[in-house]
Amino acid sequence: MNVAPDDLLKQLYDIKGLDYISWWPLAPGWWAIIALTLIAAGIIYLRRRAYFRSWKGDAWLAFNALNAQLAGGNAQDIAASLSDLMRRVAMRSSSRAECAGLEGTDWLRWLSANDPGKFDWAARGSLLIEAPYAPPGQNVSPETLKVLIRAAKRWVK
Protein backbone atom coordinates (compact mmCIF):
# COMPACT_ATOMS: atom_id res chain seq x y z
CA MET A 1 0.00 0.00 0.00
CA ASN A 2 2.90 2.23 0.05
CA VAL A 3 2.59 4.28 -3.07
CA ALA A 4 5.13 6.86 -3.96
CA PRO A 5 3.91 10.47 -4.00
CA ASP A 6 5.01 10.82 -7.60
CA ASP A 7 2.74 7.96 -8.61
CA LEU A 8 -0.18 9.61 -6.83
CA LEU A 9 0.46 12.87 -8.64
CA LYS A 10 0.45 11.05 -12.00
CA GLN A 11 -3.04 9.77 -11.24
CA LEU A 12 -4.42 13.31 -10.91
CA TYR A 13 -5.92 14.91 -13.98
CA ASP A 14 -5.60 18.60 -14.67
CA ILE A 15 -8.77 20.67 -14.80
CA LYS A 16 -9.20 21.71 -18.41
CA GLY A 17 -11.53 24.60 -17.60
CA LEU A 18 -15.07 25.24 -16.57
CA ASP A 19 -17.90 25.25 -19.06
CA TYR A 20 -19.03 28.73 -20.03
CA ILE A 21 -22.21 29.71 -18.19
CA SER A 22 -24.40 31.83 -20.40
CA TRP A 23 -26.58 34.57 -18.98
CA TRP A 24 -29.02 33.96 -21.82
CA PRO A 25 -31.73 32.65 -21.84
CA LEU A 26 -32.91 34.31 -18.68
CA ALA A 27 -34.70 32.49 -15.92
CA PRO A 28 -38.50 32.95 -15.73
CA GLY A 29 -38.18 35.21 -12.69
CA TRP A 30 -36.11 37.70 -14.68
CA TRP A 31 -38.68 37.66 -17.48
CA ALA A 32 -41.39 38.48 -14.93
CA ILE A 33 -39.36 41.38 -13.54
CA ILE A 34 -38.71 42.74 -17.03
CA ALA A 35 -42.39 42.43 -17.95
CA LEU A 36 -43.55 44.18 -14.77
CA THR A 37 -41.03 46.97 -15.28
CA LEU A 38 -42.17 47.54 -18.86
CA ILE A 39 -45.83 47.52 -17.83
CA ALA A 40 -45.17 50.03 -15.03
CA ALA A 41 -43.17 52.29 -17.36
CA GLY A 42 -45.96 52.13 -19.94
CA ILE A 43 -48.60 53.05 -17.39
CA ILE A 44 -46.53 55.97 -16.09
CA TYR A 45 -45.92 57.18 -19.64
CA LEU A 46 -49.60 56.98 -20.59
CA ARG A 47 -50.73 58.77 -17.43
CA ARG A 48 -48.22 61.58 -17.94
CA ARG A 49 -49.21 61.86 -21.59
CA ALA A 50 -52.90 62.02 -20.68
CA TYR A 51 -52.16 64.66 -18.02
CA PHE A 52 -50.22 66.91 -20.37
CA ARG A 53 -52.88 66.58 -23.07
CA SER A 54 -55.57 67.75 -20.62
CA TRP A 55 -56.40 71.29 -19.53
CA LYS A 56 -54.43 70.68 -16.34
CA GLY A 57 -51.28 69.95 -18.32
CA ASP A 58 -51.80 73.05 -20.44
CA ALA A 59 -52.25 75.15 -17.31
CA TRP A 60 -49.17 73.58 -15.69
CA LEU A 61 -47.06 74.46 -18.72
CA ALA A 62 -48.50 77.99 -18.78
CA PHE A 63 -47.64 78.49 -15.09
CA ASN A 64 -44.12 77.23 -15.77
CA ALA A 65 -43.81 79.68 -18.66
CA LEU A 66 -44.93 82.55 -16.41
CA ASN A 67 -42.40 81.47 -13.79
CA ALA A 68 -39.65 81.43 -16.43
CA GLN A 69 -40.62 84.93 -17.61
CA LEU A 70 -40.13 86.32 -14.11
CA ALA A 71 -36.36 86.42 -14.57
CA GLY A 72 -36.38 89.10 -17.21
CA GLY A 73 -39.97 90.00 -17.99
CA ASN A 74 -42.29 92.75 -16.85
CA ALA A 75 -43.71 91.57 -13.51
CA GLN A 76 -46.88 93.62 -13.97
CA ASP A 77 -47.68 91.91 -17.29
CA ILE A 78 -46.92 88.53 -15.75
CA ALA A 79 -49.31 89.31 -12.88
CA ALA A 80 -52.04 90.20 -15.38
CA SER A 81 -51.42 86.97 -17.28
CA LEU A 82 -51.51 85.02 -14.01
CA SER A 83 -54.84 86.61 -13.13
CA ASP A 84 -56.30 85.64 -16.51
CA LEU A 85 -54.92 82.11 -16.27
CA MET A 86 -56.30 81.66 -12.74
CA ARG A 87 -59.73 82.69 -14.00
CA ARG A 88 -59.55 80.07 -16.76
CA VAL A 89 -58.37 77.37 -14.33
CA ALA A 90 -61.19 78.21 -11.92
CA MET A 91 -63.78 77.99 -14.70
CA ARG A 92 -62.44 74.59 -15.75
CA SER A 93 -62.25 73.15 -12.25
CA SER A 94 -65.76 74.28 -11.30
CA SER A 95 -68.79 75.59 -13.14
CA ARG A 96 -68.53 78.71 -15.24
CA ALA A 97 -71.66 80.21 -13.67
CA GLU A 98 -70.17 79.81 -10.20
CA CYS A 99 -67.02 81.87 -10.72
CA ALA A 100 -67.05 83.75 -14.04
CA GLY A 101 -68.94 86.78 -12.73
CA LEU A 102 -66.91 87.24 -9.57
CA GLU A 103 -64.59 90.21 -9.24
CA GLY A 104 -62.50 91.96 -6.65
CA THR A 105 -62.43 90.58 -3.14
CA ASP A 106 -65.35 88.24 -3.92
CA TRP A 107 -63.13 86.59 -6.51
CA LEU A 108 -60.27 86.21 -4.02
CA ARG A 109 -62.61 84.82 -1.34
CA TRP A 110 -63.98 82.32 -3.85
CA LEU A 111 -60.42 81.26 -4.73
CA SER A 112 -59.60 80.78 -1.03
CA ALA A 113 -62.74 78.76 -0.42
CA ASN A 114 -62.27 76.47 -3.43
CA ASP A 115 -58.50 76.05 -3.55
CA PRO A 116 -57.60 72.38 -2.97
CA GLY A 117 -54.22 73.49 -1.55
CA LYS A 118 -55.95 75.81 0.99
CA PHE A 119 -53.86 78.81 -0.03
CA ASP A 120 -55.18 82.08 1.43
CA TRP A 121 -55.87 83.98 -1.79
CA ALA A 122 -57.95 86.60 0.03
CA ALA A 123 -54.99 87.68 2.16
CA ARG A 124 -52.11 87.14 -0.27
CA GLY A 125 -53.64 87.37 -3.75
CA SER A 126 -54.54 91.05 -3.99
CA LEU A 127 -51.99 91.31 -6.78
CA LEU A 128 -54.36 89.34 -9.03
CA ILE A 129 -57.05 92.00 -8.87
CA GLU A 130 -54.81 95.07 -8.75
CA ALA A 131 -52.01 94.41 -11.26
CA PRO A 132 -54.12 94.11 -14.45
CA TYR A 133 -55.63 97.57 -13.86
CA ALA A 134 -52.64 99.35 -12.35
CA PRO A 135 -50.91 102.10 -14.31
CA PRO A 136 -47.83 101.00 -16.25
CA GLY A 137 -44.59 100.98 -14.33
CA GLN A 138 -46.07 100.07 -10.96
CA ASN A 139 -43.63 98.10 -8.83
CA VAL A 140 -44.75 94.46 -8.60
CA SER A 141 -42.77 92.08 -6.40
CA PRO A 142 -41.43 89.03 -8.27
CA GLU A 143 -41.23 87.13 -4.96
CA THR A 144 -44.96 87.59 -4.41
CA LEU A 145 -45.60 86.44 -7.95
CA LYS A 146 -43.50 83.31 -7.37
CA VAL A 147 -45.60 82.46 -4.31
CA LEU A 148 -48.82 82.97 -6.27
CA ILE A 149 -47.60 80.87 -9.21
CA ARG A 150 -46.57 78.08 -6.82
CA ALA A 151 -50.03 78.14 -5.22
CA ALA A 152 -51.68 78.10 -8.65
CA LYS A 153 -49.55 75.12 -9.71
CA ARG A 154 -50.68 73.23 -6.61
CA TRP A 155 -54.27 73.96 -7.69
CA VAL A 156 -53.87 72.12 -11.02
CA LYS A 157 -51.67 69.32 -9.73
C-alpha positions as CSV (number, residue, x, y, z in Angstrom):
1,M,0.0,0.0,0.0
2,N,2.9,2.2,0.1
3,V,2.6,4.3,-3.1
4,A,5.1,6.9,-4.0
5,P,3.9,10.5,-4.0
6,D,5.0,10.8,-7.6
7,D,2.7,8.0,-8.6
8,L,-0.2,9.6,-6.8
9,L,0.5,12.9,-8.6
10,K,0.4,11.1,-12.0
11,Q,-3.0,9.8,-11.2
12,L,-4.4,13.3,-10.9
13,Y,-5.9,14.9,-14.0
14,D,-5.6,18.6,-14.7
15,I,-8.8,20.7,-14.8
16,K,-9.2,21.7,-18.4
17,G,-11.5,24.6,-17.6
18,L,-15.1,25.2,-16.6
19,D,-17.9,25.2,-19.1
20,Y,-19.0,28.7,-20.0
21,I,-22.2,29.7,-18.2
22,S,-24.4,31.8,-20.4
23,W,-26.6,34.6,-19.0
24,W,-29.0,34.0,-21.8
25,P,-31.7,32.6,-21.8
26,L,-32.9,34.3,-18.7
27,A,-34.7,32.5,-15.9
28,P,-38.5,33.0,-15.7
29,G,-38.2,35.2,-12.7
30,W,-36.1,37.7,-14.7
31,W,-38.7,37.7,-17.5
32,A,-41.4,38.5,-14.9
33,I,-39.4,41.4,-13.5
34,I,-38.7,42.7,-17.0
35,A,-42.4,42.4,-17.9
36,L,-43.6,44.2,-14.8
37,T,-41.0,47.0,-15.3
38,L,-42.2,47.5,-18.9
39,I,-45.8,47.5,-17.8
40,A,-45.2,50.0,-15.0
41,A,-43.2,52.3,-17.4
42,G,-46.0,52.1,-19.9
43,I,-48.6,53.0,-17.4
44,I,-46.5,56.0,-16.1
45,Y,-45.9,57.2,-19.6
46,L,-49.6,57.0,-20.6
47,R,-50.7,58.8,-17.4
48,R,-48.2,61.6,-17.9
49,R,-49.2,61.9,-21.6
50,A,-52.9,62.0,-20.7
51,Y,-52.2,64.7,-18.0
52,F,-50.2,66.9,-20.4
53,R,-52.9,66.6,-23.1
54,S,-55.6,67.8,-20.6
55,W,-56.4,71.3,-19.5
56,K,-54.4,70.7,-16.3
57,G,-51.3,69.9,-18.3
58,D,-51.8,73.0,-20.4
59,A,-52.3,75.2,-17.3
60,W,-49.2,73.6,-15.7
61,L,-47.1,74.5,-18.7
62,A,-48.5,78.0,-18.8
63,F,-47.6,78.5,-15.1
64,N,-44.1,77.2,-15.8
65,A,-43.8,79.7,-18.7
66,L,-44.9,82.5,-16.4
67,N,-42.4,81.5,-13.8
68,A,-39.7,81.4,-16.4
69,Q,-40.6,84.9,-17.6
70,L,-40.1,86.3,-14.1
71,A,-36.4,86.4,-14.6
72,G,-36.4,89.1,-17.2
73,G,-40.0,90.0,-18.0
74,N,-42.3,92.8,-16.8
75,A,-43.7,91.6,-13.5
76,Q,-46.9,93.6,-14.0
77,D,-47.7,91.9,-17.3
78,I,-46.9,88.5,-15.8
79,A,-49.3,89.3,-12.9
80,A,-52.0,90.2,-15.4
81,S,-51.4,87.0,-17.3
82,L,-51.5,85.0,-14.0
83,S,-54.8,86.6,-13.1
84,D,-56.3,85.6,-16.5
85,L,-54.9,82.1,-16.3
86,M,-56.3,81.7,-12.7
87,R,-59.7,82.7,-14.0
88,R,-59.6,80.1,-16.8
89,V,-58.4,77.4,-14.3
90,A,-61.2,78.2,-11.9
91,M,-63.8,78.0,-14.7
92,R,-62.4,74.6,-15.8
93,S,-62.2,73.2,-12.3
94,S,-65.8,74.3,-11.3
95,S,-68.8,75.6,-13.1
96,R,-68.5,78.7,-15.2
97,A,-71.7,80.2,-13.7
98,E,-70.2,79.8,-10.2
99,C,-67.0,81.9,-10.7
100,A,-67.0,83.8,-14.0
101,G,-68.9,86.8,-12.7
102,L,-66.9,87.2,-9.6
103,E,-64.6,90.2,-9.2
104,G,-62.5,92.0,-6.6
105,T,-62.4,90.6,-3.1
106,D,-65.3,88.2,-3.9
107,W,-63.1,86.6,-6.5
108,L,-60.3,86.2,-4.0
109,R,-62.6,84.8,-1.3
110,W,-64.0,82.3,-3.9
111,L,-60.4,81.3,-4.7
112,S,-59.6,80.8,-1.0
113,A,-62.7,78.8,-0.4
114,N,-62.3,76.5,-3.4
115,D,-58.5,76.0,-3.5
116,P,-57.6,72.4,-3.0
117,G,-54.2,73.5,-1.6
118,K,-55.9,75.8,1.0
119,F,-53.9,78.8,0.0
120,D,-55.2,82.1,1.4
121,W,-55.9,84.0,-1.8
122,A,-57.9,86.6,0.0
123,A,-55.0,87.7,2.2
124,R,-52.1,87.1,-0.3
125,G,-53.6,87.4,-3.7
126,S,-54.5,91.1,-4.0
127,L,-52.0,91.3,-6.8
128,L,-54.4,89.3,-9.0
129,I,-57.1,92.0,-8.9
130,E,-54.8,95.1,-8.7
131,A,-52.0,94.4,-11.3
132,P,-54.1,94.1,-14.4
133,Y,-55.6,97.6,-13.9
134,A,-52.6,99.4,-12.4
135,P,-50.9,102.1,-14.3
136,P,-47.8,101.0,-16.3
137,G,-44.6,101.0,-14.3
138,Q,-46.1,100.1,-11.0
139,N,-43.6,98.1,-8.8
140,V,-44.7,94.5,-8.6
141,S,-42.8,92.1,-6.4
142,P,-41.4,89.0,-8.3
143,E,-41.2,87.1,-5.0
144,T,-45.0,87.6,-4.4
145,L,-45.6,86.4,-8.0
146,K,-43.5,83.3,-7.4
147,V,-45.6,82.5,-4.3
148,L,-48.8,83.0,-6.3
149,I,-47.6,80.9,-9.2
150,R,-46.6,78.1,-6.8
151,A,-50.0,78.1,-5.2
152,A,-51.7,78.1,-8.6
153,K,-49.5,75.1,-9.7
154,R,-50.7,73.2,-6.6
155,W,-54.3,74.0,-7.7
156,V,-53.9,72.1,-11.0
157,K,-51.7,69.3,-9.7
